[in-house]
């Protein structure tokens, strides 16, 4: 599976991030407040993901604003998703 990572800034100056799958649906969203050196989950949603120009909306966890940003699909940079971590070995009795 491939994914693309997008980012934008909120009005409160936090950085908003989202990982998108190949259909441009959001896999996860998060935000970083560089001033406080904090990272938090930021719910995100892709709007009109099937179109060349689409939007992503975030709920900023630091200021509680809904932030909507437009993106162009031709500007996405795709990467291979990392392999999942191996299953932990069960303890022998």
PDB file with one MODEL, atoms N, CA, C and O in Angstrom:
MODEL        1
ATOM      1  N   UNK A   1       0.841  -1.177   0.000  1.00  0.00           N
ATOM      2  CA  UNK A   1       0.000   0.000   0.000  1.00  0.00           C
ATOM      3  C   UNK A   1       0.888   1.242   0.000  1.00  0.00           C
ATOM      4  O   UNK A   1       1.936   1.276   0.645  1.00  0.00           O
ATOM      5  N   UNK A   2       0.455   2.238  -0.721  1.00  0.00           N
ATOM      6  CA  UNK A   2       1.170   3.512  -0.743  1.00  0.00           C
ATOM      7  C   UNK A   2       0.374   4.538   0.040  1.00  0.00           C
ATOM      8  O   UNK A   2      -0.844   4.426   0.181  1.00  0.00           O
ATOM      9  N   UNK A   3       1.081   5.547   0.551  1.00  0.00           N
ATOM     10  CA  UNK A   3       0.405   6.631   1.242  1.00  0.00           C
ATOM     11  C   UNK A   3       1.110   7.943   0.924  1.00  0.00           C
ATOM     12  O   UNK A   3       2.277   7.966   0.532  1.00  0.00           O
ATOM     13  N   UNK A   4       0.380   9.020   1.100  1.00  0.00           N
ATOM     14  CA  UNK A   4       0.936  10.367   0.934  1.00  0.00           C
ATOM     15  C   UNK A   4       0.681  11.129   2.221  1.00  0.00           C
ATOM     16  O   UNK A   4      -0.348  10.941   2.870  1.00  0.00           O
ATOM     17  N   UNK A   5       1.618  11.988   2.587  1.00  0.00           N
ATOM     18  CA  UNK A   5       1.459  12.800   3.794  1.00  0.00           C
ATOM     19  C   UNK A   5       1.298  14.257   3.374  1.00  0.00           C
ATOM     20  O   UNK A   5       2.102  14.787   2.607  1.00  0.00           O
ATOM     21  N   UNK A   6       0.254  14.892   3.885  1.00  0.00           N
ATOM     22  CA  UNK A   6       0.023  16.305   3.606  1.00  0.00           C
ATOM     23  C   UNK A   6       0.132  17.076   4.911  1.00  0.00           C
ATOM     24  O   UNK A   6      -0.007  16.514   5.997  1.00  0.00           O
ATOM     25  N   UNK A   7       0.384  18.371   4.784  1.00  0.00           N
ATOM     26  CA  UNK A   7       0.448  19.211   5.983  1.00  0.00           C
ATOM     27  C   UNK A   7      -0.031  20.608   5.655  1.00  0.00           C
ATOM     28  O   UNK A   7       0.002  21.050   4.506  1.00  0.00           O
ATOM     29  N   UNK A   8      -0.477  21.290   6.694  1.00  0.00           N
ATOM     30  CA  UNK A   8      -0.915  22.672   6.592  1.00  0.00           C
ATOM     31  C   UNK A   8      -0.737  23.298   7.966  1.00  0.00           C
ATOM     32  O   UNK A   8      -0.333  22.628   8.917  1.00  0.00           O
ATOM     33  N   UNK A   9      -1.038  24.568   8.062  1.00  0.00           N
ATOM     34  CA  UNK A   9      -0.962  25.266   9.350  1.00  0.00           C
ATOM     35  C   UNK A   9      -2.347  25.723   9.766  1.00  0.00           C
ATOM     36  O   UNK A   9      -3.155  26.142   8.938  1.00  0.00           O
ATOM     37  N   UNK A  10      -2.607  25.635  11.054  1.00  0.00           N
ATOM     38  CA  UNK A  10      -3.846  26.148  11.629  1.00  0.00           C
ATOM     39  C   UNK A  10      -3.657  27.638  11.925  1.00  0.00           C
ATOM     40  O   UNK A  10      -2.533  28.141  11.919  1.00  0.00           O
ATOM     41  N   UNK A  11      -4.751  28.329  12.180  1.00  0.00           N
ATOM     42  CA  UNK A  11      -4.673  29.743  12.537  1.00  0.00           C
ATOM     43  C   UNK A  11      -3.925  29.962  13.849  1.00  0.00           C
ATOM     44  O   UNK A  11      -3.395  31.047  14.086  1.00  0.00           O
ATOM     45  N   UNK A  12      -3.879  28.939  14.701  1.00  0.00           N
ATOM     46  CA  UNK A  12      -3.156  29.046  15.975  1.00  0.00           C
ATOM     47  C   UNK A  12      -1.673  28.713  15.815  1.00  0.00           C
ATOM     48  O   UNK A  12      -0.940  28.656  16.802  1.00  0.00           O
ATOM     49  N   UNK A  13      -1.231  28.493  14.578  1.00  0.00           N
ATOM     50  CA  UNK A  13       0.159  28.193  14.220  1.00  0.00           C
ATOM     51  C   UNK A  13       0.569  26.749  14.487  1.00  0.00           C
ATOM     52  O   UNK A  13       1.745  26.415  14.340  1.00  0.00           O
ATOM     53  N   UNK A  14      -0.362  25.889  14.874  1.00  0.00           N
ATOM     54  CA  UNK A  14      -0.049  24.463  14.981  1.00  0.00           C
ATOM     55  C   UNK A  14       0.069  23.895  13.570  1.00  0.00           C
ATOM     56  O   UNK A  14      -0.589  24.374  12.646  1.00  0.00           O
ATOM     57  N   UNK A  15       0.900  22.883  13.407  1.00  0.00           N
ATOM     58  CA  UNK A  15       1.041  22.201  12.122  1.00  0.00           C
ATOM     59  C   UNK A  15       0.066  21.035  12.095  1.00  0.00           C
ATOM     60  O   UNK A  15       0.036  20.226  13.022  1.00  0.00           O
ATOM     61  N   UNK A  16      -0.731  20.946  11.036  1.00  0.00           N
ATOM     62  CA  UNK A  16      -1.708  19.882  10.861  1.00  0.00           C
ATOM     63  C   UNK A  16      -1.176  18.902   9.821  1.00  0.00           C
ATOM     64  O   UNK A  16      -0.681  19.315   8.772  1.00  0.00           O
ATOM     65  N   UNK A  17      -1.274  17.612  10.105  1.00  0.00           N
ATOM     66  CA  UNK A  17      -0.777  16.571   9.214  1.00  0.00           C
ATOM     67  C   UNK A  17      -1.873  15.543   8.976  1.00  0.00           C
ATOM     68  O   UNK A  17      -2.753  15.350   9.815  1.00  0.00           O
ATOM     69  N   UNK A  18      -1.811  14.881   7.815  1.00  0.00           N
ATOM     70  CA  UNK A  18      -2.707  13.761   7.528  1.00  0.00           C
ATOM     71  C   UNK A  18      -2.003  12.803   6.584  1.00  0.00           C
ATOM     72  O   UNK A  18      -1.308  13.222   5.658  1.00  0.00           O
ATOM     73  N   UNK A  19      -2.188  11.515   6.827  1.00  0.00           N
ATOM     74  CA  UNK A  19      -1.734  10.478   5.908  1.00  0.00           C
ATOM     75  C   UNK A  19      -2.936  10.063   5.076  1.00  0.00           C
ATOM     76  O   UNK A  19      -4.010   9.792   5.613  1.00  0.00           O
ATOM     77  N   UNK A  20      -2.748  10.013   3.748  1.00  0.00           N
ATOM     78  CA  UNK A  20      -3.814   9.641   2.821  1.00  0.00           C
ATOM     79  C   UNK A  20      -3.469   8.325   2.149  1.00  0.00           C
ATOM     80  O   UNK A  20      -2.306   8.063   1.843  1.00  0.00           O
ATOM     81  N   UNK A  21      -4.489   7.487   1.917  1.00  0.00           N
ATOM     82  CA  UNK A  21      -4.245   6.257   1.169  1.00  0.00           C
ATOM     83  C   UNK A  21      -4.334   6.549  -0.328  1.00  0.00           C
ATOM     84  O   UNK A  21      -4.472   7.706  -0.725  1.00  0.00           O
ATOM     85  N   UNK A  22      -4.255   5.516  -1.155  1.00  0.00           N
ATOM     86  CA  UNK A  22      -4.231   5.697  -2.605  1.00  0.00           C
ATOM     87  C   UNK A  22      -5.527   6.268  -3.156  1.00  0.00           C
ATOM     88  O   UNK A  22      -5.533   6.827  -4.253  1.00  0.00           O
ATOM     89  N   UNK A  23      -6.621   6.140  -2.423  1.00  0.00           N
ATOM     90  CA  UNK A  23      -7.890   6.737  -2.850  1.00  0.00           C
ATOM     91  C   UNK A  23      -8.096   8.114  -2.228  1.00  0.00           C
ATOM     92  O   UNK A  23      -9.174   8.698  -2.343  1.00  0.00           O
ATOM     93  N   UNK A  24      -7.065   8.626  -1.571  1.00  0.00           N
ATOM     94  CA  UNK A  24      -7.041   9.943  -0.922  1.00  0.00           C
ATOM     95  C   UNK A  24      -7.995  10.035   0.271  1.00  0.00           C
ATOM     96  O   UNK A  24      -8.462  11.122   0.613  1.00  0.00           O
ATOM     97  N   UNK A  25      -8.279   8.905   0.894  1.00  0.00           N
ATOM     98  CA  UNK A  25      -9.032   8.903   2.152  1.00  0.00           C
ATOM     99  C   UNK A  25      -8.026   9.024   3.298  1.00  0.00           C
ATOM    100  O   UNK A  25      -6.912   8.508   3.215  1.00  0.00           O
ATOM    101  N   UNK A  26      -8.425   9.701   4.350  1.00  0.00           N
ATOM    102  CA  UNK A  26      -7.514   9.948   5.469  1.00  0.00           C
ATOM    103  C   UNK A  26      -7.328   8.677   6.291  1.00  0.00           C
ATOM    104  O   UNK A  26      -8.299   8.068   6.742  1.00  0.00           O
ATOM    105  N   UNK A  27      -6.067   8.285   6.480  1.00  0.00           N
ATOM    106  CA  UNK A  27      -5.737   7.154   7.342  1.00  0.00           C
ATOM    107  C   UNK A  27      -5.588   7.605   8.786  1.00  0.00           C
ATOM    108  O   UNK A  27      -6.045   6.928   9.707  1.00  0.00           O
ATOM    109  N   UNK A  28      -4.947   8.751   8.978  1.00  0.00           N
ATOM    110  CA  UNK A  28      -4.812   9.327  10.320  1.00  0.00           C
ATOM    111  C   UNK A  28      -4.495  10.805  10.188  1.00  0.00           C
ATOM    112  O   UNK A  28      -3.906  11.252   9.204  1.00  0.00           O
ATOM    113  N   UNK A  29      -4.901  11.550  11.205  1.00  0.00           N
ATOM    114  CA  UNK A  29      -4.614  12.974  11.258  1.00  0.00           C
ATOM    115  C   UNK A  29      -4.019  13.323  12.608  1.00  0.00           C
ATOM    116  O   UNK A  29      -4.397  12.743  13.626  1.00  0.00           O
ATOM    117  N   UNK A  30      -3.088  14.267  12.623  1.00  0.00           N
ATOM    118  CA  UNK A  30      -2.481  14.690  13.879  1.00  0.00           C
ATOM    119  C   UNK A  30      -1.992  16.119  13.742  1.00  0.00           C
ATOM    120  O   UNK A  30      -1.894  16.661  12.641  1.00  0.00           O
ATOM    121  N   UNK A  31      -1.688  16.712  14.878  1.00  0.00           N
ATOM    122  CA  UNK A  31      -1.218  18.099  14.911  1.00  0.00           C
ATOM    123  C   UNK A  31      -0.033  18.207  15.849  1.00  0.00           C
ATOM    124  O   UNK A  31       0.084  17.467  16.826  1.00  0.00           O
ATOM    125  N   UNK A  32       0.849  19.153  15.528  1.00  0.00           N
ATOM    126  CA  UNK A  32       2.006  19.439  16.384  1.00  0.00           C
ATOM    127  C   UNK A  32       1.994  20.920  16.715  1.00  0.00           C
ATOM    128  O   UNK A  32       1.899  21.770  15.830  1.00  0.00           O
ATOM    129  N   UNK A  33       2.090  21.213  17.996  1.00  0.00           N
ATOM    130  CA  UNK A  33       2.236  22.592  18.454  1.00  0.00           C
ATOM    131  C   UNK A  33       3.712  22.781  18.758  1.00  0.00           C
ATOM    132  O   UNK A  33       4.210  22.301  19.777  1.00  0.00           O
ATOM    133  N   UNK A  34       4.405  23.474  17.880  1.00  0.00           N
ATOM    134  CA  UNK A  34       5.855  23.623  18.005  1.00  0.00           C
ATOM    135  C   UNK A  34       6.249  24.484  19.202  1.00  0.00           C
ATOM    136  O   UNK A  34       7.324  24.298  19.773  1.00  0.00           O
ATOM    137  N   UNK A  35       5.388  25.420  19.581  1.00  0.00           N
ATOM    138  CA  UNK A  35       5.724  26.289  20.721  1.00  0.00           C
ATOM    139  C   UNK A  35       5.733  25.511  22.029  1.00  0.00           C
ATOM    140  O   UNK A  35       6.606  25.708  22.874  1.00  0.00           O
ATOM    141  N   UNK A  36       4.756  24.628  22.188  1.00  0.00           N
ATOM    142  CA  UNK A  36       4.651  23.842  23.424  1.00  0.00           C
ATOM    143  C   UNK A  36       5.323  22.479  23.304  1.00  0.00           C
ATOM    144  O   UNK A  36       5.408  21.734  24.280  1.00  0.00           O
ATOM    145  N   UNK A  37       5.799  22.157  22.098  1.00  0.00           N
ATOM    146  CA  UNK A  37       6.422  20.858  21.819  1.00  0.00           C
ATOM    147  C   UNK A  37       5.483  19.703  22.174  1.00  0.00           C
ATOM    148  O   UNK A  37       5.869  18.744  22.842  1.00  0.00           O
ATOM    149  N   UNK A  38       4.227  19.828  21.702  1.00  0.00           N
ATOM    150  CA  UNK A  38       3.221  18.799  21.945  1.00  0.00           C
ATOM    151  C   UNK A  38       2.721  18.249  20.616  1.00  0.00           C
ATOM    152  O   UNK A  38       2.692  18.952  19.606  1.00  0.00           O
ATOM    153  N   UNK A  39       2.330  16.983  20.637  1.00  0.00           N
ATOM    154  CA  UNK A  39       1.709  16.347  19.486  1.00  0.00           C
ATOM    155  C   UNK A  39       0.421  15.694  19.956  1.00  0.00           C
ATOM    156  O   UNK A  39       0.374  15.105  21.036  1.00  0.00           O
ATOM    157  N   UNK A  40      -0.633  15.800  19.138  1.00  0.00           N
ATOM    158  CA  UNK A  40      -1.927  15.265  19.525  1.00  0.00           C
ATOM    159  C   UNK A  40      -2.677  14.795  18.284  1.00  0.00           C
ATOM    160  O   UNK A  40      -2.417  15.261  17.174  1.00  0.00           O
ATOM    161  N   UNK A  41      -3.605  13.871  18.482  1.00  0.00           N
ATOM    162  CA  UNK A  41      -4.457  13.418  17.393  1.00  0.00           C
ATOM    163  C   UNK A  41      -5.369  14.554  16.951  1.00  0.00           C
ATOM    164  O   UNK A  41      -5.944  15.258  17.781  1.00  0.00           O
ATOM    165  N   UNK A  42      -5.498  14.728  15.642  1.00  0.00           N
ATOM    166  CA  UNK A  42      -6.389  15.744  15.082  1.00  0.00           C
ATOM    167  C   UNK A  42      -7.311  15.049  14.082  1.00  0.00           C
ATOM    168  O   UNK A  42      -6.868  14.699  12.988  1.00  0.00           O
ATOM    169  N   UNK A  43      -8.575  14.842  14.430  1.00  0.00           N
ATOM    170  CA  UNK A  43      -9.481  14.188  13.489  1.00  0.00           C
ATOM    171  C   UNK A  43      -9.470  14.916  12.145  1.00  0.00           C
ATOM    172  O   UNK A  43      -9.531  16.145  12.088  1.00  0.00           O
ATOM    173  N   UNK A  44      -9.390  14.135  11.069  1.00  0.00           N
ATOM    174  CA  UNK A  44      -9.322  14.711   9.726  1.00  0.00           C
ATOM    175  C   UNK A  44     -10.243  13.932   8.795  1.00  0.00           C
ATOM    176  O   UNK A  44     -10.522  12.753   9.014  1.00  0.00           O
ATOM    177  N   UNK A  45     -10.712  14.619   7.745  1.00  0.00           N
ATOM    178  CA  UNK A  45     -11.636  14.015   6.796  1.00  0.00           C
ATOM    179  C   UNK A  45     -11.382  14.595   5.413  1.00  0.00           C
ATOM    180  O   UNK A  45     -11.241  15.809   5.263  1.00  0.00           O
ATOM    181  N   UNK A  46     -11.322  13.730   4.396  1.00  0.00           N
ATOM    182  CA  UNK A  46     -11.150  14.179   3.014  1.00  0.00           C
ATOM    183  C   UNK A  46     -12.523  14.425   2.390  1.00  0.00           C
ATOM    184  O   UNK A  46     -13.446  13.628   2.559  1.00  0.00           O
ATOM    185  N   UNK A  47     -12.639  15.526   1.675  1.00  0.00           N
ATOM    186  CA  UNK A  47     -13.883  15.911   1.012  1.00  0.00           C
ATOM    187  C   UNK A  47     -13.622  15.933  -0.489  1.00  0.00           C
ATOM    188  O   UNK A  47     -12.639  16.522  -0.939  1.00  0.00           O
ATOM    189  N   UNK A  48     -14.492  15.297  -1.266  1.00  0.00           N
ATOM    190  CA  UNK A  48     -14.338  15.166  -2.723  1.00  0.00           C
ATOM    191  C   UNK A  48     -13.008  14.490  -3.063  1.00  0.00           C
ATOM    192  O   UNK A  48     -12.294  14.923  -3.967  1.00  0.00           O
ATOM    193  N   UNK A  49     -12.687  13.420  -2.325  1.00  0.00           N
ATOM    194  CA  UNK A  49     -11.410  12.732  -2.508  1.00  0.00           C
ATOM    195  C   UNK A  49     -11.284  12.096  -3.888  1.00  0.00           C
ATOM    196  O   UNK A  49     -10.171  11.797  -4.322  1.00  0.00           O
ATOM    197  N   UNK A  50     -12.388  11.883  -4.582  1.00  0.00           N
ATOM    198  CA  UNK A  50     -12.348  11.268  -5.908  1.00  0.00           C
ATOM    199  C   UNK A  50     -12.024  12.268  -7.011  1.00  0.00           C
ATOM    200  O   UNK A  50     -11.846  11.869  -8.162  1.00  0.00           O
ATOM    201  N   UNK A  51     -11.945  13.548  -6.690  1.00  0.00           N
ATOM    202  CA  UNK A  51     -11.667  14.575  -7.692  1.00  0.00           C
ATOM    203  C   UNK A  51     -10.203  14.997  -7.643  1.00  0.00           C
ATOM    204  O   UNK A  51      -9.518  14.779  -6.644  1.00  0.00           O
ATOM    205  N   UNK A  52      -9.727  15.606  -8.736  1.00  0.00           N
ATOM    206  CA  UNK A  52      -8.334  16.045  -8.824  1.00  0.00           C
ATOM    207  C   UNK A  52      -8.013  17.087  -7.757  1.00  0.00           C
ATOM    208  O   UNK A  52      -6.951  17.032  -7.138  1.00  0.00           O
ATOM    209  N   UNK A  53      -8.910  18.021  -7.541  1.00  0.00           N
ATOM    210  CA  UNK A  53      -8.759  19.006  -6.469  1.00  0.00           C
ATOM    211  C   UNK A  53      -9.716  18.601  -5.356  1.00  0.00           C
ATOM    212  O   UNK A  53     -10.919  18.467  -5.578  1.00  0.00           O
ATOM    213  N   UNK A  54      -9.178  18.408  -4.167  1.00  0.00           N
ATOM    214  CA  UNK A  54      -9.975  17.940  -3.041  1.00  0.00           C
ATOM    215  C   UNK A  54      -9.612  18.747  -1.807  1.00  0.00           C
ATOM    216  O   UNK A  54      -8.633  19.492  -1.812  1.00  0.00           O
ATOM    217  N   UNK A  55     -10.394  18.600  -0.760  1.00  0.00           N
ATOM    218  CA  UNK A  55     -10.155  19.318   0.486  1.00  0.00           C
ATOM    219  C   UNK A  55      -9.972  18.322   1.625  1.00  0.00           C
ATOM    220  O   UNK A  55     -10.460  17.192   1.582  1.00  0.00           O
ATOM    221  N   UNK A  56      -9.256  18.778   2.637  1.00  0.00           N
ATOM    222  CA  UNK A  56      -9.125  18.016   3.879  1.00  0.00           C
ATOM    223  C   UNK A  56      -9.486  18.954   5.013  1.00  0.00           C
ATOM    224  O   UNK A  56      -8.998  20.082   5.086  1.00  0.00           O
ATOM    225  N   UNK A  57     -10.347  18.474   5.896  1.00  0.00           N
ATOM    226  CA  UNK A  57     -10.740  19.243   7.074  1.00  0.00           C
ATOM    227  C   UNK A  57     -10.177  18.595   8.325  1.00  0.00           C
ATOM    228  O   UNK A  57     -10.208  17.374   8.478  1.00  0.00           O
ATOM    229  N   UNK A  58      -9.663  19.424   9.213  1.00  0.00           N
ATOM    230  CA  UNK A  58      -9.117  18.965  10.495  1.00  0.00           C
ATOM    231  C   UNK A  58      -9.852  19.649  11.631  1.00  0.00           C
ATOM    232  O   UNK A  58     -10.366  20.756  11.465  1.00  0.00           O
ATOM    233  N   UNK A  59      -9.904  19.002  12.778  1.00  0.00           N
ATOM    234  CA  UNK A  59     -10.301  19.635  14.029  1.00  0.00           C
ATOM    235  C   UNK A  59      -9.017  19.808  14.827  1.00  0.00           C
ATOM    236  O   UNK A  59      -8.442  18.831  15.306  1.00  0.00           O
ATOM    237  N   UNK A  60      -8.571  21.046  14.969  1.00  0.00           N
ATOM    238  CA  UNK A  60      -7.315  21.310  15.674  1.00  0.00           C
ATOM    239  C   UNK A  60      -7.511  21.032  17.167  1.00  0.00           C
ATOM    240  O   UNK A  60      -8.397  21.617  17.790  1.00  0.00           O
ATOM    241  N   UNK A  61      -6.701  20.155  17.742  1.00  0.00           N
ATOM    242  CA  UNK A  61      -6.864  19.831  19.161  1.00  0.00           C
ATOM    243  C   UNK A  61      -6.360  20.927  20.097  1.00  0.00           C
ATOM    244  O   UNK A  61      -6.635  20.887  21.296  1.00  0.00           O
ATOM    245  N   UNK A  62      -5.628  21.902  19.565  1.00  0.00           N
ATOM    246  CA  UNK A  62      -5.051  22.941  20.415  1.00  0.00           C
ATOM    247  C   UNK A  62      -5.949  24.167  20.538  1.00  0.00           C
ATOM    248  O   UNK A  62      -5.971  24.810  21.588  1.00  0.00           O
ATOM    249  N   UNK A  63      -6.696  24.502  19.474  1.00  0.00           N
ATOM    250  CA  UNK A  63      -7.553  25.694  19.540  1.00  0.00           C
ATOM    251  C   UNK A  63      -9.019  25.372  19.241  1.00  0.00           C
ATOM    252  O   UNK A  63      -9.869  26.260  19.306  1.00  0.00           O
ATOM    253  N   UNK A  64      -9.321  24.116  18.916  1.00  0.00           N
ATOM    254  CA  UNK A  64     -10.679  23.640  18.625  1.00  0.00           C
ATOM    255  C   UNK A  64     -11.300  24.276  17.387  1.00  0.00           C
ATOM    256  O   UNK A  64     -12.524  24.310  17.261  1.00  0.00           O
ATOM    257  N   UNK A  65     -10.474  24.780  16.472  1.00  0.00           N
ATOM    258  CA  UNK A  65     -10.994  25.309  15.209  1.00  0.00           C
ATOM    259  C   UNK A  65     -11.135  24.178  14.196  1.00  0.00           C
ATOM    260  O   UNK A  65     -10.360  23.222  14.203  1.00  0.00           O
ATOM    261  N   UNK A  66     -12.134  24.300  13.326  1.00  0.00           N
ATOM    262  CA  UNK A  66     -12.238  23.438  12.158  1.00  0.00           C
ATOM    263  C   UNK A  66     -11.477  24.123  11.040  1.00  0.00           C
ATOM    264  O   UNK A  66     -11.783  25.261  10.684  1.00  0.00           O
ATOM    265  N   UNK A  67     -10.494  23.445  10.487  1.00  0.00           N
ATOM    266  CA  UNK A  67      -9.632  24.021   9.462  1.00  0.00           C
ATOM    267  C   UNK A  67      -9.806  23.233   8.174  1.00  0.00           C
ATOM    268  O   UNK A  67      -9.631  22.015   8.164  1.00  0.00           O
ATOM    269  N   UNK A  68     -10.149  23.915   7.089  1.00  0.00           N
ATOM    270  CA  UNK A  68     -10.362  23.291   5.788  1.00  0.00           C
ATOM    271  C   UNK A  68      -9.305  23.805   4.823  1.00  0.00           C
ATOM    272  O   UNK A  68      -9.124  25.015   4.685  1.00  0.00           O
ATOM    273  N   UNK A  69      -8.608  22.897   4.158  1.00  0.00           N
ATOM    274  CA  UNK A  69      -7.568  23.266   3.203  1.00  0.00           C
ATOM    275  C   UNK A  69      -7.771  22.497   1.900  1.00  0.00           C
ATOM    276  O   UNK A  69      -8.209  21.347   1.908  1.00  0.00           O
ATOM    277  N   UNK A  70      -7.449  23.143   0.785  1.00  0.00           N
ATOM    278  CA  UNK A  70      -7.571  22.534  -0.542  1.00  0.00           C
ATOM    279  C   UNK A  70      -6.221  21.983  -0.991  1.00  0.00           C
ATOM    280  O   UNK A  70      -5.176  22.569  -0.707  1.00  0.00           O
ATOM    281  N   UNK A  71      -6.252  20.856  -1.691  1.00  0.00           N
ATOM    282  CA  UNK A  71      -5.053  20.208  -2.211  1.00  0.00           C
ATOM    283  C   UNK A  71      -5.306  19.755  -3.640  1.00  0.00           C
ATOM    284  O   UNK A  71      -6.450  19.537  -4.040  1.00  0.00           O
ATOM    285  N   UNK A  72      -4.238  19.615  -4.401  1.00  0.00           N
ATOM    286  CA  UNK A  72      -4.300  19.109  -5.768  1.00  0.00           C
ATOM    287  C   UNK A  72      -3.643  17.730  -5.775  1.00  0.00           C
ATOM    288  O   UNK A  72      -2.523  17.570  -5.291  1.00  0.00           O
ATOM    289  N   UNK A  73      -4.340  16.741  -6.322  1.00  0.00           N
ATOM    290  CA  UNK A  73      -3.842  15.365  -6.293  1.00  0.00           C
ATOM    291  C   UNK A  73      -2.520  15.213  -7.041  1.00  0.00           C
ATOM    292  O   UNK A  73      -1.727  14.333  -6.707  1.00  0.00           O
ATOM    293  N   UNK A  74      -2.267  16.050  -8.043  1.00  0.00           N
ATOM    294  CA  UNK A  74      -1.018  15.919  -8.800  1.00  0.00           C
ATOM    295  C   UNK A  74       0.197  16.337  -7.972  1.00  0.00           C
ATOM    296  O   UNK A  74       1.329  16.028  -8.346  1.00  0.00           O
ATOM    297  N   UNK A  75      -0.015  17.024  -6.868  1.00  0.00           N
ATOM    298  CA  UNK A  75       1.087  17.460  -6.021  1.00  0.00           C
ATOM    299  C   UNK A  75       1.432  16.498  -4.900  1.00  0.00           C
ATOM    300  O   UNK A  75       2.327  16.778  -4.103  1.00  0.00           O
ATOM    301  N   UNK A  76       0.738  15.365  -4.823  1.00  0.00           N
ATOM    302  CA  UNK A  76       1.000  14.402  -3.755  1.00  0.00           C
ATOM    303  C   UNK A  76       2.239  13.567  -4.065  1.00  0.00           C
ATOM    304  O   UNK A  76       2.472  13.182  -5.211  1.00  0.00           O
ATOM    305  N   UNK A  77       3.014  13.300  -3.050  1.00  0.00           N
ATOM    306  CA  UNK A  77       4.210  12.465  -3.167  1.00  0.00           C
ATOM    307  C   UNK A  77       3.927  11.145  -2.456  1.00  0.00           C
ATOM    308  O   UNK A  77       3.682  11.122  -1.250  1.00  0.00           O
ATOM    309  N   UNK A  78       3.963  10.048  -3.210  1.00  0.00           N
ATOM    310  CA  UNK A  78       3.584   8.744  -2.669  1.00  0.00           C
ATOM    311  C   UNK A  78       4.795   7.982  -2.151  1.00  0.00           C
ATOM    312  O   UNK A  78       5.873   8.023  -2.745  1.00  0.00           O
ATOM    313  N   UNK A  79       4.601   7.288  -1.037  1.00  0.00           N
ATOM    314  CA  UNK A  79       5.639   6.456  -0.417  1.00  0.00           C
ATOM    315  C   UNK A  79       5.053   5.080  -0.132  1.00  0.00           C
ATOM    316  O   UNK A  79       3.844   4.926   0.038  1.00  0.00           O
ATOM    317  N   UNK A  80       5.922   4.097  -0.083  1.00  0.00           N
ATOM    318  CA  UNK A  80       5.477   2.758   0.303  1.00  0.00           C
ATOM    319  C   UNK A  80       5.242   2.743   1.807  1.00  0.00           C
ATOM    320  O   UNK A  80       6.046   3.271   2.576  1.00  0.00           O
ATOM    321  N   UNK A  81       4.146   2.142   2.217  1.00  0.00           N
ATOM    322  CA  UNK A  81       3.838   2.055   3.648  1.00  0.00           C
ATOM    323  C   UNK A  81       4.831   1.109   4.313  1.00  0.00           C
ATOM    324  O   UNK A  81       5.217   0.104   3.716  1.00  0.00           O
ATOM    325  N   UNK A  82       5.250   1.416   5.542  1.00  0.00           N
ATOM    326  CA  UNK A  82       6.181   0.516   6.241  1.00  0.00           C
ATOM    327  C   UNK A  82       5.511  -0.824   6.527  1.00  0.00           C
ATOM    328  O   UNK A  82       4.294  -0.911   6.691  1.00  0.00           O
ATOM    329  N   UNK A  83       6.333  -1.857   6.580  1.00  0.00           N
ATOM    330  CA  UNK A  83       5.813  -3.183   6.909  1.00  0.00           C
ATOM    331  C   UNK A  83       5.297  -3.187   8.341  1.00  0.00           C
ATOM    332  O   UNK A  83       5.876  -2.535   9.211  1.00  0.00           O
ATOM    333  N   UNK A  84       4.211  -3.917   8.594  1.00  0.00           N
ATOM    334  CA  UNK A  84       3.702  -3.978   9.972  1.00  0.00           C
ATOM    335  C   UNK A  84       4.698  -4.673  10.890  1.00  0.00           C
ATOM    336  O   UNK A  84       5.491  -5.507  10.452  1.00  0.00           O
ATOM    337  N   UNK A  85       4.644  -4.325  12.141  1.00  0.00           N
ATOM    338  CA  UNK A  85       5.529  -4.941  13.140  1.00  0.00           C
ATOM    339  C   UNK A  85       5.186  -6.421  13.266  1.00  0.00           C
ATOM    340  O   UNK A  85       4.014  -6.786  13.179  1.00  0.00           O
ATOM    341  N   UNK A  86       6.183  -7.278  13.468  1.00  0.00           N
ATOM    342  CA  UNK A  86       5.898  -8.712  13.618  1.00  0.00           C
ATOM    343  C   UNK A  86       5.125  -8.978  14.909  1.00  0.00           C
ATOM    344  O   UNK A  86       5.221  -8.235  15.886  1.00  0.00           O
ATOM    345  N   UNK A  87       4.368 -10.052  14.874  1.00  0.00           N
ATOM    346  CA  UNK A  87       3.610 -10.456  16.059  1.00  0.00           C
ATOM    347  C   UNK A  87       4.584 -10.829  17.172  1.00  0.00           C
ATOM    348  O   UNK A  87       5.581 -11.504  16.915  1.00  0.00           O
ATOM    349  N   UNK A  88       4.312 -10.401  18.407  1.00  0.00           N
ATOM    350  CA  UNK A  88       5.205 -10.797  19.507  1.00  0.00           C
ATOM    351  C   UNK A  88       5.099 -12.301  19.749  1.00  0.00           C
ATOM    352  O   UNK A  88       4.020 -12.887  19.655  1.00  0.00           O
ATOM    353  N   UNK A  89       6.229 -12.904  20.059  1.00  0.00           N
ATOM    354  CA  UNK A  89       6.252 -14.342  20.338  1.00  0.00           C
ATOM    355  C   UNK A  89       5.520 -14.600  21.648  1.00  0.00           C
ATOM    356  O   UNK A  89       5.699 -13.871  22.624  1.00  0.00           O
ATOM    357  N   UNK A  90       4.699 -15.639  21.664  1.00  0.00           N
ATOM    358  CA  UNK A  90       3.974 -15.957  22.894  1.00  0.00           C
ATOM    359  C   UNK A  90       4.936 -16.590  23.898  1.00  0.00           C
ATOM    360  O   UNK A  90       5.865 -17.306  23.526  1.00  0.00           O
ATOM    361  N   UNK A  91       4.697 -16.314  25.152  1.00  0.00           N
ATOM    362  CA  UNK A  91       5.557 -16.835  26.229  1.00  0.00           C
ATOM    363  C   UNK A  91       5.343 -18.339  26.361  1.00  0.00           C
ATOM    364  O   UNK A  91       4.208 -18.817  26.367  1.00  0.00           O
ATOM    365  N   UNK A  92       6.441 -19.076  26.465  1.00  0.00           N
ATOM    366  CA  UNK A  92       6.348 -20.533  26.633  1.00  0.00           C
ATOM    367  C   UNK A  92       5.977 -20.847  28.078  1.00  0.00           C
ATOM    368  O   UNK A  92       6.459 -20.210  29.015  1.00  0.00           O
ATOM    369  N   UNK A  93       5.117 -21.831  28.234  1.00  0.00           N
ATOM    370  CA  UNK A  93       4.704 -22.222  29.596  1.00  0.00           C
ATOM    371  C   UNK A  93       5.692 -23.132  30.232  1.00  0.00           C
ATOM    372  O   UNK A  93       5.499 -23.553  31.372  1.00  0.00           O
TER     373      UNK A  93
ENDMDL
END
